[in-house]
Amino acid sequence: MDQERQPLGERELRVLALERRGFPGPGAKERAIREELGLAPVRYYQLLNALLDDPRALAADPVTVNRLRRVRAARRTER
């Protein structure tokens, strides 16, 4: 079975769920990444970036994925 037919894994779904949340102040998101997902923030953002290009992520949470794609595109044009 190829990747596009397999559903997103638990970790990928949890990454998308964390991205839907708002965080109150500096460091709160990084703390949540470490405590809730057990990941270093650098690894988290690597996974998130890969998810933005995954059609399964778009199907699972189109609002979040499209919002993050727009943010990513805006940051790339700023460079």
C-alpha positions as CSV (number, residue, x, y, z in Angstrom):
1,M,0.0,0.0,0.0
2,D,1.5,3.4,-1.0
3,Q,1.7,6.3,1.4
4,E,-1.2,8.3,0.0
5,R,-3.6,5.4,0.8
6,Q,-2.5,5.1,4.4
7,P,-4.1,7.4,6.9
8,L,-2.0,9.9,8.8
9,G,-0.4,8.4,11.9
10,E,-1.2,9.5,15.5
11,R,1.9,11.7,15.7
12,E,1.0,13.6,12.4
13,L,-2.6,14.1,13.6
14,R,-1.2,15.4,17.0
15,V,1.1,17.9,15.2
16,L,-1.9,19.3,13.2
17,A,-4.0,19.5,16.4
18,L,-1.2,21.4,18.1
19,E,-1.0,23.8,15.2
20,R,-4.8,24.6,15.5
21,R,-4.3,25.9,19.0
22,G,-3.4,29.3,20.2
23,F,-0.6,29.9,22.6
24,P,-0.5,32.7,25.2
25,G,3.1,33.8,25.2
26,P,6.6,33.2,24.1
27,G,7.9,29.7,24.7
28,A,4.5,28.3,25.4
29,K,4.3,26.5,22.0
30,E,7.8,25.1,22.3
31,R,7.0,23.8,25.8
32,A,3.8,22.1,24.5
33,I,5.8,20.5,21.7
34,R,8.3,19.0,24.2
35,E,5.7,18.0,26.9
36,E,2.9,16.8,24.7
37,L,4.7,15.3,21.7
38,G,8.1,14.5,23.3
39,L,9.8,16.2,20.3
40,A,12.5,18.8,20.1
41,P,11.1,21.9,18.4
42,V,13.5,21.6,15.5
43,R,12.2,18.0,14.8
44,Y,8.6,19.2,15.2
45,Y,9.0,21.9,12.6
46,Q,10.7,19.4,10.2
47,L,7.7,17.1,10.5
48,L,5.3,20.0,10.2
49,N,7.0,21.2,7.0
50,A,6.8,17.8,5.5
51,L,3.1,17.5,6.5
52,L,2.3,20.7,4.6
53,D,3.3,18.9,1.4
54,D,1.4,15.7,2.2
55,P,-2.0,15.4,0.5
56,R,-3.3,13.3,3.4
57,A,-2.7,16.2,5.8
58,L,-4.6,18.5,3.4
59,A,-7.5,16.1,3.4
60,A,-7.4,15.7,7.2
61,D,-7.3,19.4,8.1
62,P,-7.6,21.7,5.0
63,V,-8.1,24.9,7.0
64,T,-4.9,24.5,9.1
65,V,-2.8,23.1,6.2
66,N,-3.8,25.9,3.8
67,R,-3.2,28.6,6.5
68,L,0.3,27.2,7.2
69,R,1.1,27.0,3.5
70,R,0.2,30.7,3.1
71,V,2.5,31.5,6.1
72,R,5.3,29.5,4.7
73,A,4.9,31.1,1.2
74,A,4.9,34.6,2.7
75,R,8.1,33.8,4.7
76,R,9.8,32.5,1.6
77,T,9.0,35.6,-0.4
78,E,10.4,37.8,2.5
79,R,13.8,36.2,2.1
